[in-house]
Amino acid sequence: MGNREMEELIPLVNRLQDAFSALGQSCLLELPQIAVVGGQSAGKSSVLENFVEYAEFLHCKGKKFTDFDEVRHEIEVETDRVTGMNKGISSVPINLRVYSPHVLNLTLIDLPGITKVPVGDQPPDIEYQIREMIMQFITRENCLILAVTPANTDLANSDALKLAKEVDPQGLRTIGVITKLDLMDEGTDARDVLENKLLPLRRGYIGVVNRSQKDIDGKKDIKAAMLAERKFFLSHPAYRHIADRMGTPHLQKVLNQQLTNHIRDTLPNFRNKLQGQLLSIEHEVEAYKNFKPEDPTRKTKALLQMVQQFAVDFEKRIEGSGDQVDTLELSGGAKINRIFHERFPFEIVKMEFNEKELRREISYAIKNIHGIRTGLFTPDMAFEAIVKKQIVKLKGPSLKSVDLVIQELINTVKKCTKKLANFPRLCEETERIVANHIREREGKTKDQVLLLIDIQVSYINTNHEDFIGFAKYVKPLIVIRKGWLTISNIGIMKGGSKGYWFVLTAESLSWYKDDEEKEKKYMLPLDNLKVRDVEKSFMSSKHIFALFNTEQRNVYKDYRFLELACDSQEDVDSWKASLLRAGVYPDKSLTENDENGQAENFSMDPQLERQVETIRNLVDSYMSIINKCIRDLIPKTIMHLMINNVKDFINSELLAQLYSSEDQNTLMEESAEQAQRRDEMLRMYQALKEALVVIGDINTATTFTPAPPPVDDSWIQHSRSAPLPRPASGRGPAPAIPSPGPHSGAPPVPFRPGPLPPFPNSSDSFGAPPQVPSRPTRAPPSVPR
């Protein structure tokens, strides 16, 4: 593959980068790094001079260096500032960014020359530090290694090739570069090496001729140096037959082959990622393609569709068939169902009459009805007075249930209007109109609820079939609840709480070893059981409630109480609601001391005591009938007057009220965020399509260059099997970290890459004489691009 193919590839990569730059994103196609490794004064840094149009230093932001002599001088000045004047080293890199129309977006790492003897302020372990610095970069799989060795040194002992062999044993990433061929002793040449016959490498060697110090001082330009290099190889008797495989143009060709192979290897995964992104946004983009913001018919159609969608979403959330299922908490219809069948019954039981107080009230009522006389029969009026007082207490829980349902309806409306967020005014008006209608229905629903209770008060039906005198109601044997609970008070006595699998039916509470329900531990009948709260221990994270027998009998073995622990208060409330359904009520007969010393010790005669007991049983029987009726009617009333009515309103009247409240243009005015998102999605869609087209063009325009076959490179001895020990006084490594390219934070610069330029001669320090190791161990700048 020649430079012509690279010239075809570069515009395609540019198109790929431009497609993403238009979106403010970086192209995910990462190109390999090129690390230049070699000894001091081997000619490594010369490559930098060919790339410049101009250069910028990170520590001189905004200043452009167009003369490379100035670049060399600035490197010297900055090095002295950071490390001092006596050849010290530092871990702080000098970041030099060069801009050129002739290269892809590459990172070149000009690593420090390998040295073994510390000078000046350098630490004793300078060899170790520089070795670790070099290894930090060349171990990366996407790093091409240019192992630079002067022709007038012993190639078999090249430290650059030894390091490369350690990290690239197959030789796939290593290219040997032989410099200073023009400085070899007369009568000697490197022909066998360059022909890869002597000391072979898998990718062979490329010879280059660098500019001499005299050429640099004489301002000999790069173009003239290239011509001189070409002339050298064509005229030298040992190299003329391989001149087409020597020089910086051929080095450029080899590097371009590697870049092309890398790009082609990267494209399949890159294409898959882009296709996945395209599919993920295609549905949304389809709605944007023919979007006309000011089209009135579009606004009318969109308004109608959104109101219809809002109605559908509200219906689904209430009926429980939504496409977006909340997995974090109960909401919508599920929460309303819980209000109806757990929270409302629980609220009724919470206001259950106090046994001691109730018997006192019955006694007062009987005595007051008899007046001065002693009655022989139990008065009906005492029963009715007590029953009516208990029925009126049901108003509180009933009204509270209405409030809870209203709050959940409003929450459901807010969740459904999230889909209208792209149109802020429409969202606000929809919430306002529906919330106002819910508040209107609140008054009518509460009036009806109070009416139902007043109806029950107005007539006490003692002929009801379920009133005392009829067959006792037998609860069906059904499972009400299952779940894990911890028996805390028994576990403490045995050395620790233990969890069991509990099963609650209408008649008993059983617990098993595990949820397979094969090994039953105990079955506790529910007769005469009640439940009460237990104060949480400060040492425990559990929430506890207890079961006990109202007749002061042991509940389980020798225990008067069975304390059960849950992980949260919500679980406790849920279990208590389930126990309520089974007929196990909360305990409200707490030990009371008569307030203010006004206790009256009734010395009831046997006849009065029998009358109190009779009325007490009658009240209990009748209130169970009323509670059952109210628990059935209140949810039905709320459902009819509130929930169904709101659904009908949304379906039939919401659209008309929206039209009457605001101008259509105002309602359908997009949010700035939505307009921005639409533009971004359309741009991304086009960029992704363009990128996929470019990938296809790259596959068509380029070819894959297979790697050369392996060679016997066992002549290369590893530099070391283990790192050198570091003296105690040694300082840390000073890695030359590559600076980011222009697409990663640099000021925006017009950039059109082209083929890689030739690699001319120069010293390590951009112009210092090759024979003078000027600051040999300082890390030259890492140069991107």
Backbone hydrogen bonds, N-H to C=O, Kabsch-Sander energy under -0.5 kcal/mol:
donor,donor_aa,acceptor,acceptor_aa,energy
6,M,2,G,-1.1
7,E,3,N,-2.7
8,E,4,R,-1.4
9,L,5,E,-1.9
10,I,6,M,-2.7
12,L,8,E,-0.8
13,V,9,L,-2.3
14,N,10,I,-2.6
15,R,11,P,-2.2
16,L,12,L,-2.0
17,Q,13,V,-2.6
18,D,14,N,-3.1
19,A,15,R,-2.1
20,F,16,L,-1.1
21,S,17,Q,-2.4
22,A,18,D,-2.0
23,L,20,F,-1.1
24,G,21,S,-1.6
25,Q,20,F,-2.5
30,E,28,L,-1.2
33,Q,142,N,-1.9
34,I,107,T,-2.2
35,A,33,Q,-0.5
35,A,144,L,-2.9
36,V,109,I,-2.3
37,V,35,A,-0.6
37,V,146,L,-2.6
39,G,148,V,-0.6
40,Q,114,I,-0.9
42,A,39,G,-1.2
47,V,44,K,-1.0
48,L,45,S,-1.5
49,E,46,S,-1.1
50,N,46,S,-0.6
50,N,47,V,-0.8
51,F,48,L,-1.5
52,V,49,E,-0.6
53,E,54,Y,-0.5
53,E,99,Y,-2.1
54,Y,99,Y,-1.2
55,A,65,F,-2.0
56,E,97,R,-2.6
58,L,95,N,-1.9
60,C,57,F,-1.1
61,K,58,L,-0.5
63,K,60,C,-1.9
64,K,62,G,-0.5
65,F,55,A,-3.0
66,T,64,K,-0.6
68,F,66,T,-0.5
70,E,67,D,-0.7
71,V,67,D,-1.4
72,R,68,F,-2.4
73,H,69,D,-2.2
74,E,70,E,-2.6
75,I,71,V,-2.1
76,E,72,R,-2.0
77,V,73,H,-2.5
78,E,74,E,-2.6
79,T,75,I,-2.3
80,D,76,E,-2.4
81,R,77,V,-2.1
82,V,78,E,-2.0
83,T,79,T,-3.0
84,G,80,D,-2.0
95,N,93,P,-0.7
96,L,94,I,-0.7
96,L,782,S,-1.3
97,R,56,E,-3.1
97,R,95,N,-0.5
98,V,96,L,-0.6
98,V,784,P,-1.0
99,Y,54,Y,-2.6
103,V,100,S,-0.5
106,L,104,L,-2.2
107,T,32,P,-0.6
108,L,106,L,-0.5
108,L,783,V,-3.5
109,I,34,I,-2.7
110,D,108,L,-0.7
110,D,781,P,-0.7
111,L,36,V,-1.1
111,L,109,I,-1.2
113,G,776,P,-0.8
114,I,38,G,-1.5
121,D,86,N,-2.9
122,Q,119,V,-2.2
126,I,123,P,-1.3
129,Q,125,D,-2.4
130,I,126,I,-2.5
131,R,127,E,-2.3
132,E,128,Y,-2.7
133,M,129,Q,-2.1
134,I,130,I,-2.5
135,M,131,R,-2.7
136,Q,132,E,-1.7
137,F,133,M,-0.6
137,F,134,I,-1.3
138,I,134,I,-2.2
139,T,135,M,-1.4
140,R,137,F,-1.4
143,C,140,R,-1.6
144,L,33,Q,-3.1
144,L,142,N,-0.6
145,I,173,R,-3.1
146,L,35,A,-2.8
146,L,144,L,-0.6
147,A,145,I,-0.9
147,A,175,I,-2.0
148,V,37,V,-3.2
148,V,146,L,-1.0
149,T,177,V,-2.7
151,A,179,T,-3.2
153,T,150,P,-1.2
155,L,153,T,-0.9
157,N,154,D,-1.2
158,S,155,L,-1.9
162,K,158,S,-1.8
163,L,159,D,-2.5
164,A,160,A,-2.2
165,K,161,L,-2.3
166,E,162,K,-1.6
167,V,163,L,-1.5
168,D,164,A,-2.3
171,G,168,D,-1.6
175,I,145,I,-2.7
176,G,204,G,-1.9
177,V,147,A,-2.6
178,I,206,I,-2.3
179,T,149,T,-1.7
179,T,177,V,-0.6
181,L,208,V,-0.8
183,L,180,K,-1.3
184,M,181,L,-1.1
188,T,185,D,-2.0
194,L,190,A,-2.7
195,E,191,R,-2.4
196,N,193,V,-1.7
197,K,192,D,-2.6
198,L,192,D,-1.8
204,G,201,L,-0.7
206,I,176,G,-2.1
208,V,178,I,-2.5
210,N,208,V,-0.5
216,I,212,S,-2.2
217,D,213,Q,-3.0
218,G,214,K,-2.1
219,K,216,I,-1.7
220,K,215,D,-2.9
225,A,221,D,-1.9
226,M,222,I,-2.2
227,L,223,K,-1.9
228,A,224,A,-2.3
229,E,225,A,-2.3
230,R,226,M,-2.3
231,K,227,L,-2.4
232,F,228,A,-2.2
233,F,229,E,-1.9
234,L,230,R,-2.1
235,S,231,K,-2.0
236,H,232,F,-1.4
239,Y,236,H,-1.1
240,R,236,H,-2.1
242,I,239,Y,-1.6
243,A,240,R,-1.1
245,R,242,I,-1.9
246,M,243,A,-1.4
247,G,207,G,-3.4
250,H,246,M,-0.6
251,L,247,G,-1.9
252,Q,248,T,-2.6
253,K,249,P,-2.0
254,V,250,H,-2.6
255,L,251,L,-2.4
256,N,252,Q,-2.5
257,Q,253,K,-2.1
258,Q,254,V,-1.9
259,L,255,L,-2.5
260,T,256,N,-2.6
261,N,257,Q,-2.6
262,H,258,Q,-2.5
263,I,259,L,-2.5
264,R,260,T,-2.7
265,D,261,N,-2.5
266,T,262,H,-1.8
267,L,263,I,-1.5
270,F,266,T,-2.0
271,R,267,L,-3.3
272,N,268,P,-2.2
273,K,269,N,-2.2
274,L,270,F,-2.2
275,Q,271,R,-2.7
276,G,272,N,-2.2
277,Q,273,K,-2.2
278,L,274,L,-2.5
279,L,275,Q,-2.4
280,S,276,G,-1.8
281,I,277,Q,-1.1
281,I,278,L,-0.6
282,E,278,L,-1.0
283,H,279,L,-0.6
285,V,281,I,-2.7
286,E,282,E,-2.0
287,A,283,H,-0.8
287,A,284,E,-0.6
288,Y,284,E,-0.6
288,Y,285,V,-1.2
289,K,285,V,-1.3
291,F,288,Y,-1.8
295,D,292,K,-1.5
299,K,295,D,-1.8
300,T,296,P,-2.4
301,K,297,T,-2.5
302,A,298,R,-2.8
303,L,299,K,-2.6
304,L,300,T,-2.2
305,Q,301,K,-2.5
306,M,302,A,-2.4
307,V,303,L,-2.2
308,Q,304,L,-2.3
309,Q,305,Q,-2.5
310,F,306,M,-2.4
311,A,307,V,-2.3
312,V,308,Q,-2.4
313,D,309,Q,-2.8
314,F,310,F,-2.5
315,E,311,A,-2.3
316,K,312,V,-2.6
317,R,313,D,-2.4
318,I,314,F,-1.8
319,E,315,E,-3.0
320,G,316,K,-1.6
321,S,316,K,-1.5
322,G,316,K,-0.7
325,V,323,D,-0.6
327,T,325,V,-0.6
333,G,317,R,-2.8
334,A,331,S,-1.3
335,K,331,S,-0.5
336,I,332,G,-2.0
337,N,333,G,-2.5
338,R,334,A,-1.7
339,I,335,K,-2.1
340,F,336,I,-2.5
341,H,337,N,-2.5
342,E,338,R,-2.2
343,R,338,R,-2.6
344,F,339,I,-2.9
346,F,342,E,-1.8
347,E,343,R,-2.4
348,I,344,F,-1.8
349,V,345,P,-2.1
350,K,346,F,-2.2
351,M,347,E,-1.0
351,M,348,I,-0.6
352,E,349,V,-2.3
358,L,354,N,-3.3
359,R,355,E,-2.3
360,R,356,K,-1.7
361,E,357,E,-2.6
362,I,358,L,-2.5
363,S,359,R,-2.1
364,Y,360,R,-2.5
365,A,361,E,-2.7
366,I,362,I,-2.5
367,K,363,S,-2.4
368,N,364,Y,-3.0
369,I,365,A,-2.0
370,H,366,I,-2.1
371,G,367,K,-1.9
373,R,370,H,-1.6
375,G,373,R,-0.6
383,F,379,P,-1.0
384,E,380,D,-2.3
385,A,381,M,-2.4
386,I,382,A,-2.1
387,V,383,F,-2.6
388,K,384,E,-2.6
389,K,385,A,-1.6
390,Q,386,I,-1.8
391,I,387,V,-2.4
392,V,388,K,-2.2
393,K,389,K,-1.0
394,L,391,I,-1.9
395,K,392,V,-1.9
396,G,393,K,-0.7
398,S,394,L,-1.8
399,L,395,K,-2.6
400,K,396,G,-2.2
401,S,397,P,-1.7
402,V,398,S,-1.4
403,D,399,L,-2.1
404,L,400,K,-2.3
405,V,401,S,-2.2
406,I,402,V,-2.4
407,Q,403,D,-2.3
408,E,404,L,-1.9
409,L,405,V,-2.3
410,I,406,I,-2.3
411,N,407,Q,-2.1
412,T,408,E,-2.2
413,V,409,L,-2.2
414,K,410,I,-2.1
415,K,411,N,-1.9
416,C,412,T,-2.1
417,T,413,V,-1.9
418,K,415,K,-0.9
419,K,416,C,-1.0
420,L,417,T,-1.6
421,A,418,K,-1.5
423,F,420,L,-2.4
426,L,667,L,-1.0
427,C,423,F,-2.4
428,E,424,P,-2.6
429,E,425,R,-2.7
430,T,426,L,-2.3
431,E,427,C,-2.1
432,R,428,E,-2.4
433,I,429,E,-2.8
434,V,430,T,-2.2
435,A,431,E,-2.4
436,N,432,R,-2.3
437,H,433,I,-1.9
438,I,434,V,-2.3
439,R,435,A,-2.2
440,E,436,N,-2.0
441,R,437,H,-2.2
442,E,438,I,-1.4
443,G,439,R,-1.0
444,K,440,E,-1.0
445,T,441,R,-2.6
446,K,442,E,-2.6
447,D,443,G,-2.2
448,Q,444,K,-2.0
449,V,445,T,-2.2
450,L,446,K,-2.5
451,L,447,D,-2.0
452,L,448,Q,-2.1
453,I,449,V,-1.6
454,D,450,L,-2.5
455,I,451,L,-2.4
456,Q,452,L,-1.6
457,V,453,I,-1.8
458,S,454,D,-2.0
459,Y,455,I,-0.9
461,N,459,Y,-0.8
462,T,460,I,-1.1
464,H,461,N,-1.1
467,F,464,H,-1.7
469,G,470,F,-0.6
470,F,467,F,-1.3
475,K,473,Y,-0.6
478,I,476,P,-1.5
480,I,478,I,-0.6
480,I,504,L,-3.4
481,R,504,L,-1.6
483,G,502,F,-1.9
485,L,500,Y,-2.2
486,T,565,A,-1.8
487,I,485,L,-0.5
487,I,498,K,-2.1
488,S,486,T,-1.0
488,S,563,E,-1.8
489,N,563,E,-0.5
491,G,487,I,-1.0
492,I,488,S,-1.7
493,M,489,N,-1.0
494,K,490,I,-1.1
495,G,492,I,-1.1
496,G,491,G,-4.3
498,K,487,I,-0.9
500,Y,485,L,-2.9
501,W,512,Y,-2.1
502,F,483,G,-3.1
502,F,500,Y,-0.7
503,V,510,S,-2.9
504,L,481,R,-3.1
505,T,503,V,-0.5
505,T,508,S,-2.8
506,A,478,I,-1.0
509,L,524,L,-2.7
510,S,503,V,-2.6
511,W,522,Y,-2.1
512,Y,501,W,-3.0
513,K,519,E,-2.0
517,E,514,D,-1.7
520,K,518,K,-0.8
521,K,511,W,-3.0
522,Y,511,W,-1.3
524,L,509,L,-3.0
526,L,507,E,-2.4
529,L,526,L,-1.9
530,K,548,F,-2.2
531,V,585,Y,-2.2
532,R,546,A,-2.3
534,V,544,I,-1.7
540,S,537,S,-1.3
543,H,566,C,-2.8
544,I,534,V,-0.5
545,F,564,L,-2.4
546,A,532,R,-3.1
547,L,562,L,-1.8
548,F,530,K,-2.1
549,N,553,R,-0.6
549,N,560,R,-0.6
550,T,528,N,-3.0
552,Q,549,N,-1.6
555,V,559,Y,-2.4
556,Y,559,Y,-1.7
559,Y,556,Y,-2.6
560,R,558,D,-0.5
562,L,547,L,-2.1
563,E,561,F,-0.6
564,L,545,F,-3.3
564,L,562,L,-0.6
565,A,486,T,-2.7
566,C,543,H,-3.3
572,V,568,S,-1.6
573,D,569,Q,-2.6
574,S,570,E,-2.1
575,W,571,D,-2.5
576,K,572,V,-2.5
577,A,573,D,-2.1
578,S,574,S,-2.0
579,L,575,W,-2.7
580,L,576,K,-1.9
581,R,577,A,-1.6
582,A,578,S,-1.2
583,G,580,L,-1.6
584,V,579,L,-3.0
585,Y,529,L,-0.6
585,Y,583,G,-0.8
587,D,531,V,-2.6
588,K,586,P,-0.5
590,L,588,K,-1.5
594,D,592,E,-0.5
597,G,594,D,-1.0
598,Q,595,E,-2.0
601,N,599,A,-0.6
602,F,600,E,-1.1
603,S,601,N,-0.5
604,M,602,F,-1.1
609,E,605,D,-2.4
610,R,606,P,-2.0
611,Q,607,Q,-1.9
612,V,608,L,-2.7
613,E,609,E,-2.1
614,T,610,R,-2.1
615,I,611,Q,-2.6
616,R,612,V,-2.6
617,N,613,E,-2.1
618,L,614,T,-2.1
619,V,615,I,-3.2
620,D,616,R,-2.1
621,S,617,N,-2.3
622,Y,618,L,-2.8
623,M,619,V,-2.8
624,S,620,D,-1.5
625,I,621,S,-1.1
626,I,622,Y,-2.2
627,N,623,M,-3.2
628,K,624,S,-1.9
629,C,625,I,-2.1
630,I,626,I,-3.2
631,R,627,N,-2.8
632,D,628,K,-0.9
633,L,629,C,-2.6
634,I,630,I,-2.5
636,K,632,D,-1.0
637,T,633,L,-2.7
638,I,634,I,-2.6
639,M,635,P,-2.5
640,H,636,K,-2.4
641,L,637,T,-2.9
642,M,638,I,-1.9
643,I,638,I,-1.7
644,N,639,M,-3.0
646,V,642,M,-2.3
647,K,643,I,-2.2
648,D,644,N,-2.3
649,F,645,N,-2.4
650,I,646,V,-2.4
651,N,647,K,-2.0
652,S,648,D,-2.3
653,E,649,F,-2.6
654,L,649,F,-1.6
657,Q,653,E,-2.1
658,L,654,L,-2.2
659,Y,655,L,-2.1
660,S,656,A,-1.8
661,S,657,Q,-1.2
662,E,658,L,-1.7
667,L,663,D,-2.5
668,M,664,Q,-2.5
669,E,666,T,-1.2
670,E,668,M,-0.5
671,S,422,N,-2.4
675,A,671,S,-2.1
676,Q,672,A,-2.3
677,R,673,E,-2.4
678,R,674,Q,-2.6
679,D,675,A,-2.1
680,E,676,Q,-2.5
681,M,677,R,-2.8
682,L,678,R,-2.3
683,R,679,D,-2.4
684,M,680,E,-2.7
685,Y,681,M,-2.5
686,Q,682,L,-2.3
687,A,683,R,-2.6
688,L,684,M,-2.8
689,K,685,Y,-2.1
690,E,686,Q,-2.7
691,A,687,A,-2.6
692,L,688,L,-2.2
693,V,689,K,-2.0
694,V,690,E,-2.5
695,I,691,A,-2.3
696,G,692,L,-1.7
697,D,693,V,-2.1
698,I,694,V,-2.8
699,N,695,I,-2.1
700,T,696,G,-1.6
701,A,697,D,-2.7
702,T,698,I,-1.4
713,D,711,V,-1.2
716,I,713,D,-1.9
717,Q,715,W,-0.6
730,G,727,P,-1.9
737,I,735,P,-1.1
744,S,741,G,-2.1
746,A,741,G,-0.6
766,F,763,S,-1.3
772,V,769,P,-1.5
774,S,772,V,-2.4
778,R,775,R,-1.5
782,S,94,I,-1.0
783,V,108,L,-2.7
785,R,106,L,-9.9
